[in-house]
Amino acid sequence: MCHLRKYADARRLRGMNARSQAPRSQGHCADLARRNVAAACAWQAGAAYLYVLRLDPVCLAWEYLRRNPDYVRDWSAAELCAGAPATAWGMVALEDPFQDARCAQPMWQSTHLDVPVLVAVGAPSPSSSRFSIWEMPGRRSLWRDAMRLTLTSMSIASVMRIGVPVDLSDDDAYGYVIQPGPCAQKHWRRIQACDAYLRGGSQQVRATAQPVDRRLLVHMRSLQALDGVHAGASHREIACALFGVSRVTKDWQPDGHLRAQVRFLIRRGRTLMRGGYLALLGSDPFACARRVSPDSGART
């Protein structure tokens, strides 16, 4: 709640008292359209974004979506009355944009969410794997859309999302199905990770040091730059937060490389915020881990 108090203080300093605006009034709707949830905290502090380095693509998709002013407006309208359907955003139900990816549990439509899907085995062998939701580590959540159940298990070490058929019960034998096509290799990597997760059970809860993917650093800076834009900061102010005041003082030029980087990060953040986040839902989170695997000794 600290970031909400900071946001309220900032609005008072700008002479905007939200309590004086009637719900759904013109001024209230305009304030919702301009407001950005993540900008409520101190966007200049780079340490506030370090958690982004531990997020998978699905969580990153939520970080971009919750910064979309149109989504914030739809969620606020839905709290008061029937608003825009969640399907317009690729979701089963609208999630609170005030919650970041560490706390929120957005329910994505299965048509957008590419996850390994289990199938029940009718005639199992003695060596068949058995499904047990209670042996999964971490916090578990389950939701259903028109196609299937989606199970999410979040531990301190990883996040795993699995499609579960409605006819699969606890202790039932299960298997996987890989659809042929150009994405078969990506699906196989997902199944390997899912199978290792399910077989590991409670032993899977162990945090290990992992190399940071450069793409996650770009996501972290894109989100911070996007928050700076929503907070009304200039390109130079955003560069100071990203690269440090001393470096900006030394190297900043109107058309220099630092400003070009800021422009790139802002453009990238806006693209992902305005619909590009859906592509993250189907990306391969295990391809990067395979390229920088400590066992490989070098990038491949």
C-alpha positions in Angstrom: 0.0 0.0 0.0 3.0 2.3 0.2 3.1 2.9 -3.5 -0.6 3.9 -3.4 0.1 6.5 -0.7 2.9 7.9 -2.8 0.6 8.1 -5.8 -2.0 9.9 -3.8 0.6 12.4 -2.5 1.7 13.1 -6.0 -1.9 13.8 -7.2 -2.3 16.2 -4.3 0.8 18.0 -5.3 -0.6 18.4 -8.8 -3.8 19.7 -7.4 -5.7 16.6 -8.3 -7.9 15.3 -5.5 -9.5 12.1 -6.7 -11.9 12.1 -3.8 -13.6 15.2 -5.2 -14.4 13.4 -8.5 -17.6 11.4 -8.7 -17.2 7.8 -10.1 -17.6 7.6 -13.8 -17.7 11.4 -14.2 -15.8 13.0 -17.0 -12.9 14.1 -14.8 -12.7 10.7 -13.1 -12.6 8.8 -16.5 -9.9 11.2 -17.8 -7.8 10.6 -14.6 -8.1 6.9 -15.1 -7.0 7.2 -18.8 -3.9 9.2 -17.8 -3.0 7.2 -14.7 -0.4 4.5 -14.8 -0.3 1.9 -12.0 3.4 1.2 -12.0 4.3 4.9 -12.1 2.8 5.1 -8.6 6.1 4.0 -7.2 9.4 5.8 -7.6 10.2 4.8 -11.2 13.7 6.4 -10.9 14.9 3.6 -8.6 16.4 0.9 -10.7 16.4 -1.5 -7.8 12.6 -1.5 -7.8 12.7 -3.4 -11.2 15.2 -6.1 -10.3 12.4 -8.6 -9.8 11.8 -8.4 -13.6 15.1 -10.4 -14.1 13.4 -13.4 -12.6 10.2 -13.3 -14.6 9.2 -15.7 -17.4 7.6 -14.5 -20.7 4.1 -15.0 -19.4 4.8 -12.8 -16.3 6.4 -10.2 -18.5 3.3 -10.1 -20.6 1.3 -9.1 -17.5 3.8 -6.4 -16.6 3.3 -4.7 -20.0 -0.5 -5.2 -20.0 -1.0 -3.7 -16.6 0.7 -0.5 -17.7 -1.8 0.0 -20.5 -4.0 3.0 -19.6 -6.9 1.5 -21.6 -6.7 -1.7 -19.7 -6.6 0.2 -16.4 -9.7 2.1 -17.5 -11.5 -1.1 -18.5 -10.6 -2.8 -15.2 -11.8 0.3 -13.2 -15.1 0.4 -15.2 -15.6 -3.3 -14.6 -15.3 -2.7 -10.8 -18.2 -0.3 -11.0 -20.4 -2.0 -13.6 -20.1 -4.2 -16.6 -17.2 -3.0 -18.7 -15.2 -4.3 -21.6 -15.0 -8.1 -21.8 -11.7 -9.6 -20.7 -11.4 -11.5 -24.0 -10.5 -8.2 -25.7 -7.2 -8.4 -23.7 -6.7 -12.2 -24.2 -7.8 -13.0 -20.6 -10.5 -15.1 -19.0 -11.1 -12.4 -16.3 -9.7 -8.9 -15.7 -6.9 -8.9 -13.1 -6.1 -6.0 -10.8 -3.4 -3.9 -12.5 -2.2 -2.6 -9.1 -0.7 -6.1 -8.5 2.7 -6.8 -10.2 3.7 -10.2 -11.5 5.0 -11.3 -8.1 1.4 -11.2 -6.6 -1.0 -11.2 -9.5 -2.5 -14.3 -11.0 -3.8 -13.3 -14.4 -6.0 -15.9 -16.2 -5.0 -15.9 -19.8 -7.1 -17.6 -22.5 -5.8 -21.0 -23.5 -5.8 -19.9 -27.1 -3.0 -17.4 -26.4 -1.2 -19.4 -23.7 1.1 -22.0 -25.1 1.7 -24.6 -22.4 2.3 -28.4 -22.3 -1.0 -30.2 -22.1 -1.4 -33.4 -20.2 -3.7 -36.2 -21.5 -5.2 -39.1 -19.4 -3.8 -42.5 -20.2 -6.6 -45.1 -20.5 -4.4 -48.2 -20.2 -1.4 -47.3 -18.1 1.7 -49.5 -17.6 3.3 -50.0 -14.2 6.0 -47.4 -15.1 3.5 -44.7 -16.2 3.7 -41.4 -14.4 1.0 -40.5 -12.0 -0.5 -37.0 -11.6 -0.5 -35.5 -8.1 -1.2 -31.8 -7.7 -0.3 -32.0 -4.0 3.3 -33.0 -4.6 3.9 -29.9 -6.7 6.1 -27.2 -5.0 5.1 -23.7 -4.2 1.8 -21.9 -4.6 -0.7 -23.4 -6.9 -3.7 -21.9 -8.7 -6.2 -23.4 -11.1 -8.6 -21.8 -13.5 -10.8 -23.0 -16.3 -11.9 -21.6 -19.7 -13.9 -23.1 -22.5 -11.2 -25.5 -23.5 -9.3 -26.8 -20.5 -8.0 -26.3 -17.0 -4.8 -24.4 -16.6 -2.6 -25.2 -13.6 0.0 -22.7 -12.4 2.6 -23.7 -9.8 4.9 -20.9 -8.5 7.9 -21.7 -6.3 11.0 -19.7 -5.3 12.9 -21.4 -8.1 10.5 -21.4 -11.1 7.0 -21.0 -12.5 5.3 -23.9 -14.3 2.1 -23.7 -16.2 0.4 -26.9 -17.4 -2.8 -27.6 -19.3 -4.9 -30.2 -17.5 -7.8 -32.0 -19.1 -11.0 -32.0 -17.1 -11.1 -35.9 -17.0 -7.7 -36.2 -15.3 -7.9 -36.9 -11.6 -5.3 -37.1 -8.8 -3.2 -40.3 -9.1 -4.2 -40.9 -12.7 -1.7 -41.9 -15.3 -0.9 -39.1 -17.8 1.0 -38.5 -21.0 1.7 -35.8 -23.5 0.9 -35.1 -27.1 3.2 -33.2 -29.5 1.6 -31.6 -32.5 3.7 -32.0 -35.7 4.9 -28.9 -37.4 7.6 -26.3 -37.1 7.0 -25.7 -33.4 7.4 -29.4 -32.4 10.9 -28.8 -31.0 9.7 -25.9 -28.9 6.8 -28.1 -27.6 9.3 -30.9 -26.8 11.4 -28.6 -24.7 8.3 -27.5 -22.8 7.3 -31.1 -22.2 10.8 -32.0 -20.9 10.8 -29.2 -18.4 7.2 -30.0 -17.4 8.0 -33.7 -16.9 11.1 -32.9 -14.8 9.0 -30.5 -12.7 6.2 -33.1 -12.1 8.6 -35.9 -11.3 10.7 -33.8 -9.0 7.9 -33.0 -6.7 8.8 -31.2 -3.5 12.5 -31.7 -4.2 12.2 -29.1 -6.9 12.0 -26.3 -4.4 15.6 -25.1 -4.5 16.8 -21.8 -5.7 20.0 -21.9 -7.8 22.1 -19.1 -9.4 21.3 -18.7 -13.0 22.9 -16.4 -15.6 20.8 -13.3 -16.5 19.6 -13.3 -20.0 20.4 -10.0 -21.8 16.8 -9.9 -23.1 15.5 -9.7 -19.5 17.8 -6.7 -18.9 16.2 -5.0 -22.0 12.7 -5.8 -20.6 13.7 -4.3 -17.2 14.8 -1.1 -18.8 11.9 -1.0 -21.2 9.4 -1.2 -18.3 11.3 1.5 -16.4 11.5 3.8 -19.4 7.7 3.2 -20.0 7.0 4.2 -16.4 9.1 7.3 -16.8 7.1 8.4 -19.9 3.8 7.8 -18.1 5.1 9.9 -15.2 5.9 12.8 -17.6 9.7 12.5 -17.5 11.8 13.8 -20.3 14.2 11.5 -22.3 17.1 13.0 -20.4 15.5 12.3 -17.1 14.8 8.7 -18.1 18.4 8.3 -19.3 19.6 9.5 -15.9 17.6 6.8 -14.2 18.7 4.1 -16.6 22.4 5.0 -17.1 23.3 7.3 -14.2 23.6 11.0 -13.8 27.4 11.1 -14.3 27.2 9.2 -17.6 24.4 11.3 -18.9 26.2 14.5 -17.9 29.2 13.4 -19.8 27.8 11.8 -22.9 24.3 13.2 -23.5 23.6 14.8 -26.9 20.3 15.6 -28.6 20.9 12.9 -31.2 23.5 10.8 -29.3 23.6 7.1 -28.6 22.1 7.5 -25.1 19.0 9.2 -26.4 18.7 6.6 -29.2 18.7 3.9 -26.6 16.0 5.7 -24.6 13.9 6.1 -27.7 14.3 2.4 -28.6 13.3 1.3 -25.1 10.2 3.5 -25.1 9.2 2.4 -28.5 9.7 -1.2 -27.6 7.7 -0.8 -24.3 4.8 0.8 -26.1 4.7 -1.9 -28.7 4.5 -4.6 -26.1 2.0 -2.7 -24.0 -0.3 -2.2 -26.9 -0.8 -5.8 -27.9 2.7 -7.1 -28.4 2.5 -8.8 -25.0 0.3 -11.5 -26.6 3.4 -12.7 -28.5 5.2 -13.3 -25.1 2.5 -15.8 -24.1 3.6 -18.1 -26.9 7.3 -17.6 -26.7 9.8 -20.3 -25.7 11.2 -19.7 -22.2 13.5 -22.8 -22.3 15.4 -21.9 -25.5 17.4 -19.2 -23.7 18.1 -21.6 -20.8 19.4 -24.1 -23.3 21.8 -21.6 -24.9 23.3 -20.4 -21.7 23.3 -23.7 -19.9 26.3 -24.1 -17.6 26.7 -27.6 -19.0 27.3 -26.3 -22.4 30.3 -24.3 -21.5 29.6 -21.6 -24.0 26.8 -20.1 -26.0 25.6 -22.1 -29.0 
